[in-house]
Amino acid sequence: MTDAASGADKTPSFEMTWGSSTSSGYCSEEDSESEFEQYFTARTSFFPKTRKPNQNVKQDEQIDWGKQELTTPDIKQKVKEYNAQINSNLFMNVNKDGSYTGFVKVQFKLARPVSVTPPKKGGHEAGGRRGSGVKRRTSFYLPKDASKHLHISSRTSSREVIEALLKKFTVVDNPAKFALFERSERHDQVYVRKLSDDERPLRLRLCAGPSEKVLSFVLKENETGEVNWHAFSMPELNNFLRILQREEEEHIKQIVQRYALARTKMQEALAGSTPG
């Protein structure tokens, strides 16, 4: 899998905004007595506010083209029609075995930061860190609406697309934390569906045509309703426990203060009242 040519991808590249100050959410700290890195977490809560669902967004609705069965002549005809509609060099090509290759654009819509391996640096300091056995990771919030083109084949699964994106940007988070979604706009409604791991994004792209309104791909957190704690590393789990402890202490403090204030007001009312 390769990236599209920079001239063809007019969207801001991931590399251009990777070091943006607005993206920093976590920072890593070295621990000389541990091979794991420590995290300080920002904007993280175990009790997020409930979001009001968007009435114009329909979830998990199968789109018709996902059910189409294509013969080899169908594929050749659709590829020809597809290439005639695009205004760039992101063409699809049919192989002799009936498979085909092309580009898919994936938009990032991640609410949480991703962890990456820091760039390798030469010199004595870097060598000393390697010798100490300390592993370091840095985490960033991705810029909103960042996107990337990937060159894939008709046999590439949605899970492989996710893994390729993470590998491209040296993201070390577990791929199971992420999911690929298809998004479609029809009749003033937005339809969003989570792709299964074995679905073929390029096949969906071919059947839908090149229009981003008809079909687009979005990478989001894999929200299943329950947190898959096994997908997190030991440093992350330890950090979550510290966050949970702080949040619990803060909630207890707020409740105690609330009752203390109510008690004080009652006592003031009693002191100022005239016995009747």
Backbone as JSON, one array per atom type, in Angstrom:
{
  "sequence": "MTDAASGADKTPSFEMTWGSSTSSGYCSEEDSESEFEQYFTARTSFFPKTRKPNQNVKQDEQIDWGKQELTTPDIKQKVKEYNAQINSNLFMNVNKDGSYTGFVKVQFKLARPVSVTPPKKGGHEAGGRRGSGVKRRTSFYLPKDASKHLHISSRTSSREVIEALLKKFTVVDNPAKFALFERSERHDQVYVRKLSDDERPLRLRLCAGPSEKVLSFVLKENETGEVNWHAFSMPELNNFLRILQREEEEHIKQIVQRYALARTKMQEALAGSTPG",
  "N": [[0.84, -1.19, 0.0], [0.58, 2.19, -0.84], [1.08, 5.77, -0.61], [-0.93, 8.36, -2.07], [0.15, 10.55, -4.69], [1.66, 13.62, -3.72], [0.77, 15.87, -5.02], [-1.72, 15.17, -5.87], [-3.2, 14.84, -3.61], [-4.92, 17.1, -2.03], [-5.63, 17.69, 0.5], [-4.68, 18.7, 3.85], [-1.6, 17.33, 4.79], [-0.82, 14.62, 7.02], [1.69, 14.72, 8.16], [2.3, 17.43, 8.1], [0.86, 18.62, 10.1], [1.48, 17.27, 12.33], [3.1, 18.06, 14.47], [1.63, 20.02, 15.67], [0.66, 22.45, 18.07], [-1.86, 22.33, 19.06], [-2.49, 19.73, 19.09], [-1.42, 18.29, 21.13], [-1.96, 16.14, 23.77], [-1.34, 14.13, 25.55], [1.62, 13.52, 27.43], [4.86, 12.04, 27.65], [6.85, 10.44, 30.16], [10.03, 9.65, 31.41], [11.01, 6.76, 33.22], [13.36, 5.61, 35.26], [13.45, 3.22, 36.56], [11.79, 1.48, 35.37], [10.65, -0.32, 32.5], [8.56, 0.6, 31.18], [6.63, 3.37, 29.94], [5.38, 6.37, 31.5], [2.27, 8.11, 31.75], [0.73, 11.3, 31.52], [-2.42, 12.44, 31.66], [-4.66, 14.41, 29.77], [-7.79, 16.1, 29.51], [-9.43, 13.85, 29.92], [-11.9, 11.61, 30.98], [-13.72, 9.29, 32.97], [-16.37, 9.45, 33.07], [-17.95, 10.69, 30.82], [-19.9, 13.4, 29.42], [-23.22, 12.83, 28.38], [-23.96, 12.69, 24.99], [-26.23, 14.38, 22.9], [-28.04, 12.65, 20.52], [-27.65, 13.03, 16.98], [-30.31, 13.83, 15.03], [-30.34, 13.68, 12.3], [-28.59, 11.78, 11.52], [-28.25, 8.5, 10.6], [-27.66, 5.4, 11.99], [-25.71, 2.46, 11.34], [-26.93, 1.46, 8.97], [-27.37, -0.53, 6.21], [-25.95, 0.07, 3.06], [-27.02, 0.1, -0.33], [-25.11, -0.55, -2.37], [-23.28, -2.18, -1.16], [-24.16, -4.73, -1.36], [-23.93, -5.58, -3.91], [-23.15, -7.9, -6.49], [-20.37, -8.52, -8.43], [-19.28, -9.31, -11.66], [-16.39, -10.2, -13.66], [-16.49, -8.77, -16.19], [-18.29, -6.77, -15.33], [-16.75, -5.45, -13.42], [-14.65, -4.4, -14.98], [-16.1, -2.61, -16.59], [-17.18, -0.87, -14.66], [-14.83, 0.18, -13.54], [-13.86, 1.56, -15.74], [-15.89, 3.5, -16.05], [-15.65, 4.76, -13.58], [-13.03, 5.88, -13.66], [-13.44, 7.74, -15.65], [-14.81, 9.71, -14.38], [-13.25, 11.05, -12.52], [-11.07, 13.76, -11.58], [-8.35, 13.68, -11.24], [-5.17, 11.99, -10.78], [-5.77, 9.66, -9.51], [-6.41, 6.95, -10.34], [-8.2, 3.84, -10.93], [-7.11, 0.49, -11.52], [-7.38, -2.47, -13.42], [-6.4, -5.78, -12.82], [-4.87, -8.71, -14.37], [-5.85, -11.0, -13.17], [-8.39, -10.37, -12.44], [-8.69, -8.93, -10.13], [-8.4, -5.61, -8.7], [-6.84, -2.39, -8.34], [-6.57, 0.68, -6.47], [-7.31, 3.95, -5.08], [-8.22, 4.93, -1.78], [-9.7, 7.36, 0.25], [-9.29, 8.28, 3.56], [-10.8, 9.73, 6.3], [-9.89, 11.23, 9.36], [-11.44, 11.09, 12.42], [-11.03, 11.37, 15.36], [-11.53, 11.31, 18.8], [-9.87, 10.98, 20.92], [-6.37, 11.05, 21.9], [-3.59, 9.7, 19.97], [-0.96, 7.3, 20.32], [2.46, 7.5, 19.56], [5.66, 6.39, 18.33], [8.57, 8.09, 19.36], [10.68, 10.21, 17.28], [13.79, 8.89, 16.08], [16.89, 9.8, 17.43], [20.26, 10.73, 17.02], [23.45, 10.52, 18.73], [24.94, 10.84, 22.04], [23.06, 11.02, 24.09], [20.73, 9.79, 23.1], [21.72, 7.22, 22.75], [22.26, 6.55, 25.37], [19.7, 6.38, 26.41], [18.68, 4.23, 25.03], [20.31, 2.27, 26.04], [19.47, 2.16, 28.67], [17.14, 0.79, 28.61], [14.65, 1.95, 28.63], [11.48, 2.5, 27.4], [9.87, 4.77, 25.28], [7.01, 6.76, 24.53], [5.06, 9.06, 22.68], [2.14, 11.04, 22.71], [-0.52, 12.39, 20.74], [-3.15, 14.67, 19.91], [-4.92, 14.27, 17.01], [-5.22, 16.56, 14.27], [-8.38, 18.07, 13.56], [-10.47, 16.65, 11.1], [-8.36, 15.75, 9.54], [-6.94, 13.91, 6.81], [-6.15, 11.1, 4.66], [-4.88, 9.53, 1.71], [-4.84, 6.18, 0.61], [-3.23, 3.64, -1.24], [-4.62, 0.77, -2.34], [-5.7, -2.68, -2.77], [-8.39, -4.57, -4.3], [-8.68, -6.69, -2.67], [-7.96, -5.93, -0.18], [-8.74, -5.68, 3.2], [-10.95, -3.94, 5.51], [-9.87, -3.96, 8.06], [-7.16, -4.29, 7.48], [-6.71, -1.88, 6.2], [-6.94, -0.08, 8.35], [-4.75, -0.95, 9.91], [-2.67, -0.35, 8.14], [-2.8, 2.45, 8.01], [-2.17, 3.14, 10.67], [0.4, 2.08, 10.85], [1.7, 3.62, 8.93], [1.88, 6.12, 10.14], [3.34, 5.56, 12.36], [1.89, 4.87, 14.62], [1.37, 3.36, 17.69], [-0.71, 2.32, 19.07], [-3.13, -0.21, 19.88], [-4.62, -1.76, 17.1], [-7.22, -2.64, 17.44], [-8.51, -0.71, 18.84], [-9.63, 1.0, 17.06], [-11.95, 1.74, 14.39], [-13.31, 1.39, 11.1], [-15.5, 3.41, 9.29], [-18.27, 3.8, 7.04], [-19.64, 6.56, 5.36], [-22.49, 8.26, 4.22], [-24.41, 10.56, 2.29], [-27.75, 11.12, 1.77], [-30.81, 12.22, 0.52], [-31.02, 14.45, 2.28], [-30.23, 13.26, 4.6], [-27.83, 11.76, 6.76], [-26.01, 8.85, 6.6], [-24.44, 6.44, 8.53], [-22.24, 3.76, 8.92], [-20.63, 1.13, 10.58], [-17.9, -0.64, 9.36], [-17.37, -4.12, 8.9], [-14.6, -6.22, 9.88], [-13.71, -7.73, 7.69], [-14.69, -6.57, 5.38], [-14.39, -5.0, 2.12], [-12.99, -2.09, 1.38], [-12.22, -0.83, -1.09], [-13.81, -2.06, -2.97], [-16.33, -1.16, -2.2], [-15.9, 1.53, -2.75], [-15.63, 1.48, -5.54], [-18.17, 0.57, -6.37], [-19.78, 2.63, -5.43], [-18.83, 4.85, -6.72], [-16.81, 7.85, -7.37], [-17.68, 10.02, -5.8], [-17.56, 11.88, -2.82], [-19.72, 12.57, -1.3], [-21.57, 10.62, -1.82], [-20.25, 8.38, -0.85], [-17.97, 8.06, 1.77], [-15.03, 7.43, 3.75], [-14.35, 6.97, 7.18], [-12.2, 7.13, 9.94], [-12.56, 6.15, 13.21], [-12.8, 6.01, 16.84], [-13.22, 2.77, 18.21], [-16.08, 2.33, 19.31], [-17.81, 0.33, 21.31], [-19.65, 0.25, 23.27], [-18.86, -1.02, 25.56], [-15.8, -0.86, 27.32], [-12.85, -2.15, 25.99], [-10.65, -3.31, 27.88], [-8.45, -4.93, 27.65], [-7.18, -4.13, 25.4], [-5.47, -2.12, 26.01], [-2.24, -0.91, 27.07], [0.0, -1.8, 29.82], [1.09, 0.55, 31.14], [-0.87, 2.44, 30.36], [-3.2, 1.38, 31.54], [-2.49, 1.52, 34.26], [-2.33, 4.26, 34.47], [-4.99, 4.98, 33.96], [-6.17, 3.94, 36.24], [-5.14, 5.7, 38.15], [-6.36, 8.04, 37.28], [-9.03, 7.36, 37.69], [-9.03, 7.14, 40.47], [-8.49, 9.8, 41.21], [-10.75, 11.08, 40.15], [-12.77, 9.85, 41.64], [-12.13, 10.74, 44.23], [-12.54, 13.47, 43.84], [-15.29, 13.58, 43.27], [-16.31, 12.65, 45.71], [-15.43, 14.7, 47.38], [-16.91, 16.87, 46.36], [-19.53, 16.05, 46.96], [-19.45, 15.92, 49.78], [-18.96, 18.63, 50.34], [-21.32, 19.74, 49.35], [-23.3, 18.69, 51.06], [-22.36, 19.71, 53.46], [-22.67, 22.45, 53.06], [-25.47, 22.6, 52.84], [-26.14, 21.75, 55.41], [-25.04, 23.82, 56.93], [-26.63, 26.01, 56.14], [-29.11, 25.17, 57.09], [-28.59, 25.17, 59.84], [-28.09, 27.89, 60.24], [-30.6, 28.87, 59.65], [-32.06, 27.75, 61.73], [-30.85, 29.02, 63.9], [-31.63, 31.65, 63.5], [-34.32, 31.64, 63.7], [-37.44, 32.19, 65.45], [-38.52, 30.69, 68.37], [-41.59, 29.06, 68.3]],
  "CA": [[0.0, 0.0, 0.0], [1.37, 3.4, -0.94], [0.32, 7.0, -0.54], [-1.14, 9.08, -3.31], [1.12, 11.61, -4.93], [1.33, 14.8, -2.93], [0.04, 16.82, -5.84], [-3.11, 14.75, -6.03], [-3.87, 14.95, -2.32], [-4.97, 18.51, -1.7], [-5.93, 17.86, 1.91], [-3.46, 18.86, 4.63], [-1.0, 16.04, 5.09], [-0.69, 14.32, 8.44], [3.0, 15.14, 8.63], [2.36, 18.88, 8.22], [0.21, 19.07, 11.33], [1.81, 16.31, 13.4], [3.68, 18.73, 15.62], [0.8, 21.16, 16.04], [0.51, 22.62, 19.52], [-3.23, 22.01, 19.44], [-2.7, 18.3, 19.07], [-0.8, 17.63, 22.27], [-2.89, 15.82, 24.84], [-0.59, 13.35, 26.52], [3.07, 13.63, 27.31], [5.47, 10.87, 28.26], [7.88, 10.72, 31.16], [10.91, 8.51, 31.57], [11.11, 6.17, 34.54], [14.61, 4.87, 35.19], [13.32, 1.91, 37.19], [10.77, 0.71, 34.68], [10.78, -0.33, 31.05], [7.33, 1.17, 30.64], [6.53, 4.81, 30.04], [4.27, 6.88, 32.29], [1.46, 9.07, 31.01], [-0.08, 12.3, 32.18], [-3.56, 12.51, 30.77], [-5.43, 15.64, 29.74], [-9.12, 16.02, 28.91], [-9.88, 12.47, 29.97], [-12.8, 11.34, 32.08], [-14.41, 8.02, 32.88], [-17.8, 9.74, 33.09], [-18.19, 11.77, 29.87], [-21.27, 13.87, 29.3], [-24.0, 12.15, 27.35], [-24.19, 13.54, 23.84], [-27.54, 14.27, 22.29], [-27.87, 12.09, 19.18], [-28.03, 13.85, 15.84], [-31.49, 13.21, 14.42], [-30.14, 13.54, 10.86], [-27.61, 10.73, 11.28], [-28.79, 7.16, 10.75], [-26.56, 4.51, 12.3], [-25.7, 1.04, 11.0], [-27.87, 1.12, 7.9], [-26.66, -1.08, 5.06], [-26.14, 0.81, 1.82], [-27.34, -0.87, -1.38], [-24.0, -1.03, -3.19], [-22.52, -3.19, -0.43], [-24.72, -6.05, -1.66], [-23.8, -5.87, -5.34], [-22.23, -8.94, -6.93], [-19.75, -8.04, -9.66], [-18.52, -10.23, -12.49], [-15.2, -9.55, -14.22], [-16.91, -7.7, -17.12], [-18.87, -5.67, -14.55], [-15.65, -4.72, -12.79], [-13.96, -3.62, -16.02], [-16.97, -1.51, -17.0], [-17.27, 0.09, -13.57], [-13.54, 0.87, -13.44], [-13.82, 2.51, -16.86], [-16.79, 4.61, -15.71], [-15.07, 5.45, -12.42], [-11.88, 6.68, -14.1], [-13.93, 8.84, -16.49], [-15.45, 10.73, -13.54], [-12.34, 11.71, -11.59], [-10.27, 14.85, -12.14], [-6.99, 13.57, -10.7], [-4.49, 10.79, -11.26], [-6.06, 8.57, -8.58], [-7.18, 6.0, -11.14], [-8.24, 2.42, -10.61], [-6.56, -0.36, -12.58], [-7.8, -3.87, -13.34], [-5.32, -6.74, -13.04], [-5.22, -9.85, -15.22], [-6.57, -12.02, -12.4], [-9.73, -9.89, -12.11], [-8.63, -8.0, -9.01], [-8.12, -4.25, -9.14], [-6.2, -1.53, -7.35], [-7.0, 2.07, -6.53], [-7.08, 4.77, -3.89], [-9.32, 5.3, -0.9], [-9.4, 8.47, 1.15], [-9.81, 8.03, 4.91], [-10.82, 10.93, 7.14], [-9.7, 10.93, 10.77], [-12.32, 11.77, 13.38], [-10.68, 10.74, 16.63], [-11.75, 12.18, 19.96], [-8.79, 10.77, 21.88], [-5.05, 11.1, 21.28], [-2.95, 8.46, 19.56], [0.41, 7.18, 20.8], [3.42, 7.26, 18.49], [7.04, 6.26, 18.75], [9.28, 9.34, 19.09], [11.71, 10.09, 16.23], [15.1, 8.46, 16.55], [17.9, 10.84, 17.41], [21.61, 10.22, 17.25], [24.17, 11.16, 19.81], [25.18, 10.12, 23.29], [21.85, 10.98, 24.91], [19.84, 8.75, 22.58], [22.32, 5.93, 23.03], [22.08, 6.27, 26.78], [18.32, 5.98, 26.64], [18.51, 2.86, 24.55], [21.0, 1.38, 26.94], [18.77, 2.04, 29.94], [15.99, -0.09, 28.43], [13.42, 2.7, 28.82], [10.7, 2.69, 26.19], [9.15, 6.03, 25.33], [5.99, 7.02, 23.53], [4.47, 10.38, 22.75], [0.77, 10.99, 22.22], [-1.01, 13.63, 20.16], [-4.49, 14.78, 19.33], [-4.85, 14.53, 15.58], [-6.01, 17.71, 13.83], [-9.72, 17.72, 13.11], [-10.7, 16.47, 9.66], [-7.18, 15.31, 8.79], [-7.28, 12.78, 5.95], [-5.03, 10.52, 3.92], [-5.18, 8.56, 0.66], [-4.08, 4.93, 0.61], [-3.34, 2.83, -2.46], [-4.91, -0.58, -1.88], [-6.28, -3.56, -3.78], [-9.77, -5.0, -4.04], [-8.63, -7.75, -1.66], [-7.57, -5.34, 1.1], [-9.87, -5.59, 4.12], [-11.01, -2.71, 6.3], [-8.91, -4.11, 9.16], [-5.83, -4.04, 6.92], [-6.62, -0.43, 5.96], [-6.65, 0.53, 9.65], [-3.37, -1.29, 10.28], [-1.76, 0.38, 7.25], [-2.8, 3.85, 8.44], [-1.43, 3.24, 11.93], [1.81, 1.83, 10.56], [2.22, 4.75, 8.17], [2.16, 7.23, 11.04], [4.04, 4.98, 13.51], [0.99, 4.8, 15.78], [1.61, 2.08, 18.35], [-1.92, 1.87, 19.74], [-3.71, -1.45, 19.38], [-5.6, -1.49, 16.03], [-8.58, -2.96, 17.89], [-9.12, 0.5, 19.4], [-10.15, 1.82, 15.98], [-12.88, 1.11, 13.45], [-13.53, 2.13, 9.85], [-16.92, 3.63, 9.04], [-18.67, 4.4, 5.78], [-20.56, 7.68, 5.57], [-23.19, 8.59, 2.98], [-25.45, 11.59, 2.39], [-28.85, 10.85, 0.85], [-32.11, 12.8, 0.85], [-30.85, 15.3, 3.46], [-29.91, 12.42, 5.74], [-26.47, 11.21, 6.79], [-26.02, 7.45, 7.01], [-23.12, 6.01, 9.0], [-22.22, 2.34, 9.25], [-19.33, 0.56, 10.9], [-17.54, -1.75, 8.49], [-16.81, -5.3, 9.55], [-13.16, -6.34, 9.63], [-13.4, -8.38, 6.42], [-15.24, -5.87, 4.22], [-13.38, -4.5, 1.19], [-13.29, -0.67, 1.11], [-12.08, -0.43, -2.49], [-14.99, -2.56, -3.66], [-17.39, -0.2, -1.9], [-15.57, 2.75, -3.47], [-15.92, 1.27, -6.96], [-19.62, 0.48, -6.58], [-20.41, 3.91, -5.12], [-18.3, 5.93, -7.54], [-15.81, 8.69, -6.69], [-18.25, 11.12, -5.03], [-17.4, 11.79, -1.37], [-21.04, 12.66, -0.68], [-22.21, 9.32, -1.95], [-19.55, 7.47, 0.06], [-16.66, 8.44, 2.29], [-14.56, 6.55, 4.82], [-13.96, 7.71, 8.37], [-11.57, 6.35, 11.01], [-13.01, 6.62, 14.51], [-12.59, 5.05, 17.92], [-14.09, 1.6, 18.15], [-17.0, 2.42, 20.44], [-18.66, -0.86, 21.34], [-20.53, 0.32, 24.42], [-18.05, -1.46, 26.68], [-14.38, -0.62, 27.08], [-12.02, -3.34, 25.89], [-9.46, -2.96, 28.66], [-7.32, -5.75, 27.21], [-6.53, -3.48, 24.26], [-4.58, -1.08, 26.51], [-0.97, -1.36, 27.63], [0.08, -1.71, 31.28], [1.19, 1.96, 31.59], [-2.15, 3.1, 30.17], [-4.13, 0.89, 32.56], [-2.08, 2.12, 35.53], [-2.69, 5.68, 34.43], [-6.44, 5.05, 34.09], [-6.48, 3.72, 37.66], [-4.86, 6.95, 38.85], [-7.42, 8.98, 36.9], [-10.25, 6.93, 38.38], [-8.87, 7.49, 41.88], [-8.64, 11.26, 41.34], [-12.15, 11.44, 39.91], [-13.55, 9.39, 42.79], [-11.86, 11.66, 45.33], [-13.16, 14.76, 43.52], [-16.73, 13.42, 43.45], [-16.57, 12.57, 47.15], [-15.23, 16.05, 47.91], [-18.05, 17.7, 45.96], [-20.72, 15.62, 47.71], [-19.27, 16.35, 51.17], [-19.14, 20.08, 50.38], [-22.73, 20.04, 49.11], [-24.04, 18.4, 52.28], [-21.89, 20.63, 54.49], [-23.31, 23.73, 52.79], [-26.88, 22.46, 53.21], [-26.21, 21.69, 56.87], [-24.76, 25.17, 57.45], [-27.81, 26.85, 55.9], [-30.15, 24.74, 58.02], [-28.22, 25.63, 61.18], [-28.3, 29.33, 60.27], [-32.05, 29.08, 59.71], [-32.48, 27.42, 63.09], [-30.36, 30.05, 64.83], [-32.33, 32.91, 63.29], [-35.77, 31.5, 63.84], [-38.0, 32.44, 66.78], [-39.3, 29.52, 68.82], [-43.02, 29.31, 68.31]],
  "C": [[0.88, 1.24, 0.0], [0.47, 4.6, -0.86], [0.11, 7.56, -1.92], [-0.09, 10.15, -3.46], [0.68, 12.87, -4.23], [0.56, 15.82, -3.73], [-1.41, 16.47, -5.97], [-3.89, 14.91, -4.75], [-3.83, 16.39, -1.86], [-5.3, 18.75, -0.23], [-4.64, 18.01, 2.69], [-2.89, 17.52, 5.02], [-0.84, 15.88, 6.58], [0.62, 14.86, 8.98], [3.05, 16.65, 8.88], [1.8, 19.36, 9.55], [0.56, 18.2, 12.52], [2.33, 17.0, 14.64], [2.87, 19.91, 16.1], [0.61, 21.23, 17.54], [-0.89, 22.27, 19.97], [-3.45, 20.52, 19.54], [-2.21, 17.61, 20.33], [-1.8, 17.39, 23.37], [-2.23, 15.02, 25.93], [0.88, 13.75, 26.4], [3.68, 12.46, 28.06], [6.58, 11.29, 29.2], [8.73, 9.48, 31.33], [10.92, 8.05, 33.02], [12.31, 5.25, 34.53], [14.49, 3.48, 35.77], [12.29, 1.03, 36.48], [11.0, 0.77, 33.19], [9.55, 0.25, 30.38], [7.33, 2.67, 30.83], [5.32, 5.19, 30.89], [3.55, 7.93, 31.47], [0.81, 10.06, 31.95], [-1.22, 12.62, 31.22], [-4.29, 13.83, 30.9], [-6.77, 15.38, 29.07], [-9.64, 14.59, 28.85], [-10.78, 12.28, 31.17], [-13.46, 9.99, 31.87], [-15.93, 8.22, 32.87], [-18.09, 10.9, 32.15], [-19.66, 12.16, 29.84], [-21.97, 13.14, 28.16], [-24.29, 13.11, 26.21], [-25.58, 13.3, 23.27], [-27.38, 13.75, 20.87], [-28.36, 13.04, 18.1], [-29.17, 13.15, 15.1], [-31.31, 12.98, 12.92], [-29.14, 12.45, 10.51], [-28.24, 9.38, 11.58], [-27.63, 6.18, 10.92], [-26.81, 3.1, 11.76], [-26.76, 0.65, 9.97], [-27.09, 0.67, 6.67], [-26.98, -0.29, 3.8], [-26.18, -0.18, 0.66], [-26.11, -1.43, -2.09], [-23.15, -2.07, -2.46], [-22.98, -4.6, -0.74], [-24.52, -6.46, -3.12], [-22.78, -6.98, -5.59], [-21.69, -8.54, -8.3], [-19.0, -9.17, -10.37], [-17.3, -9.48, -13.03], [-15.56, -8.49, -15.26], [-17.53, -6.51, -16.4], [-17.77, -4.8, -13.95], [-14.94, -3.83, -13.81], [-14.79, -2.41, -16.45], [-17.05, -0.44, -15.92], [-15.97, 0.86, -13.38], [-13.41, 1.92, -14.54], [-14.68, 3.74, -16.56], [-16.24, 5.43, -14.55], [-13.95, 6.39, -12.85], [-12.31, 7.88, -14.95], [-14.5, 9.99, -15.65], [-14.49, 11.51, -12.66], [-11.47, 12.74, -12.32], [-8.86, 14.85, -11.57], [-6.35, 12.32, -11.29], [-4.72, 9.59, -10.34], [-6.94, 7.52, -9.27], [-7.21, 4.62, -10.5], [-7.71, 1.64, -11.81], [-6.97, -1.8, -12.34], [-6.61, -4.76, -13.66], [-5.81, -7.92, -13.88], [-6.05, -10.89, -14.49], [-7.98, -11.56, -11.99], [-9.78, -8.98, -10.9], [-8.32, -6.61, -9.55], [-7.53, -3.45, -7.99], [-6.68, -0.1, -7.53], [-6.76, 2.76, -5.21], [-8.37, 4.94, -3.09], [-8.83, 6.41, 0.02], [-10.06, 8.2, 2.49], [-9.69, 9.32, 5.72], [-10.71, 10.51, 8.6], [-10.67, 11.76, 11.61], [-12.16, 11.09, 14.73], [-10.84, 11.74, 17.76], [-10.62, 12.08, 20.97], [-7.44, 10.81, 21.17], [-4.56, 9.72, 20.88], [-1.51, 8.48, 20.03], [1.33, 6.82, 19.64], [4.8, 7.06, 19.09], [7.76, 7.56, 18.43], [10.33, 9.15, 18.01], [13.05, 9.71, 16.83], [16.1, 9.6, 16.4], [19.26, 10.22, 17.7], [22.25, 10.88, 18.45], [24.21, 10.33, 21.07], [23.9, 9.95, 24.09], [20.92, 9.88, 24.45], [20.39, 7.37, 22.88], [22.15, 5.54, 24.48], [20.67, 5.81, 27.09], [18.09, 4.56, 26.18], [19.16, 1.87, 25.5], [20.26, 1.16, 28.24], [17.55, 1.13, 29.84], [14.66, 0.61, 28.61], [12.72, 2.88, 27.48], [9.88, 3.97, 26.33], [8.12, 6.1, 24.22], [5.46, 8.43, 23.76], [3.09, 10.31, 22.14], [0.31, 12.36, 21.78], [-2.49, 13.53, 19.87], [-4.32, 15.08, 17.85], [-5.67, 15.77, 15.23], [-7.37, 17.26, 13.32], [-9.77, 17.65, 11.59], [-9.42, 16.22, 8.87], [-7.56, 14.08, 7.97], [-6.05, 12.3, 5.2], [-5.55, 9.55, 2.87], [-4.27, 7.34, 0.83], [-4.3, 4.21, -0.71], [-3.48, 1.38, -2.03], [-5.46, -1.41, -3.04], [-7.7, -3.94, -3.38], [-9.82, -6.1, -2.99], [-8.28, -7.2, -0.27], [-8.8, -5.16, 1.98], [-9.84, -4.27, 4.89], [-10.05, -2.78, 7.48], [-7.5, -3.83, 8.68], [-5.64, -2.56, 6.59], [-6.28, 0.29, 7.26], [-5.21, 0.29, 10.05], [-2.36, -0.52, 9.43], [-1.67, 1.85, 7.65], [-1.98, 4.03, 9.72], [0.06, 3.04, 11.71], [2.46, 3.0, 9.85], [2.65, 5.88, 9.09], [2.79, 6.78, 12.35], [3.19, 5.03, 14.78], [1.11, 3.41, 16.39], [0.4, 1.59, 19.13], [-2.44, 0.58, 19.09], [-4.74, -1.13, 18.29], [-7.04, -1.78, 16.44], [-9.27, -1.76, 18.52], [-9.84, 1.33, 18.34], [-11.1, 1.02, 15.09], [-13.04, 2.02, 12.24], [-15.03, 2.2, 9.59], [-17.13, 4.14, 7.61], [-19.73, 5.46, 6.08], [-21.18, 8.05, 4.23], [-24.25, 9.64, 3.24], [-26.5, 11.32, 1.32], [-30.13, 11.47, 1.37], [-32.05, 13.6, 2.16], [-30.63, 14.5, 4.74], [-28.47, 11.93, 5.62], [-26.55, 9.79, 7.34], [-24.6, 7.03, 7.36], [-23.2, 4.54, 9.39], [-20.79, 1.89, 9.52], [-19.06, -0.64, 10.01], [-17.03, -2.92, 9.32], [-15.35, -5.45, 9.12], [-12.83, -6.9, 8.25], [-14.03, -7.71, 5.2], [-14.12, -5.23, 3.4], [-13.7, -3.05, 0.81], [-13.19, -0.28, -0.36], [-13.26, -0.93, -3.32], [-16.18, -1.63, -3.44], [-17.17, 1.1, -2.67], [-15.93, 2.63, -4.95], [-17.42, 1.27, -7.22], [-20.3, 1.82, -6.36], [-19.99, 5.01, -6.07], [-17.4, 6.84, -6.73], [-16.38, 9.78, -5.79], [-18.11, 10.88, -3.53], [-18.74, 11.93, -0.65], [-21.76, 11.33, -0.73], [-21.58, 8.32, -0.99], [-18.23, 8.07, 0.48], [-16.32, 7.51, 3.44], [-14.02, 7.39, 5.96], [-13.35, 6.74, 9.38], [-11.96, 6.96, 12.34], [-12.61, 5.6, 15.58], [-13.62, 3.93, 17.81], [-14.99, 1.58, 19.38], [-17.97, 1.25, 20.39], [-19.66, -0.83, 22.48], [-19.83, -0.11, 25.69], [-16.58, -1.26, 26.33], [-13.64, -1.95, 27.04], [-10.69, -3.06, 26.58], [-8.24, -3.77, 28.23], [-6.57, -5.12, 26.04], [-5.52, -2.43, 24.7], [-3.31, -1.7, 27.09], [-0.99, -1.2, 29.15], [0.23, -0.27, 31.76], [-0.14, 2.7, 31.44], [-3.15, 2.68, 31.24], [-3.79, 1.47, 33.93], [-2.46, 3.59, 35.6], [-4.19, 5.86, 34.59], [-6.87, 4.83, 35.54], [-6.22, 4.98, 38.47], [-5.93, 8.0, 38.54], [-8.7, 8.65, 37.64], [-10.2, 7.31, 39.85], [-9.07, 8.98, 42.09], [-10.09, 11.68, 41.14], [-13.04, 11.02, 41.08], [-13.37, 10.34, 43.97], [-12.54, 13.01, 45.09], [-14.67, 14.69, 43.7], [-17.1, 13.37, 44.93], [-16.46, 13.95, 47.78], [-16.41, 16.95, 47.6], [-19.31, 17.34, 46.75], [-20.63, 16.07, 49.16], [-19.49, 17.85, 51.29], [-20.61, 20.46, 50.21], [-23.56, 19.82, 50.38], [-23.63, 19.34, 53.41], [-22.54, 22.0, 54.32], [-24.79, 23.69, 53.18], [-27.05, 22.45, 54.73], [-26.0, 23.07, 57.5], [-25.98, 26.08, 57.29], [-28.95, 26.47, 56.84], [-29.87, 25.24, 59.44], [-28.41, 27.13, 61.32], [-29.79, 29.66, 60.36], [-32.58, 28.79, 61.1], [-32.08, 28.51, 64.08], [-31.14, 31.35, 64.7], [-33.82, 32.83, 63.49], [-36.2, 31.74, 65.29], [-38.82, 31.23, 67.2], [-40.78, 29.85, 68.89], [-43.73, 28.17, 68.92]]
}
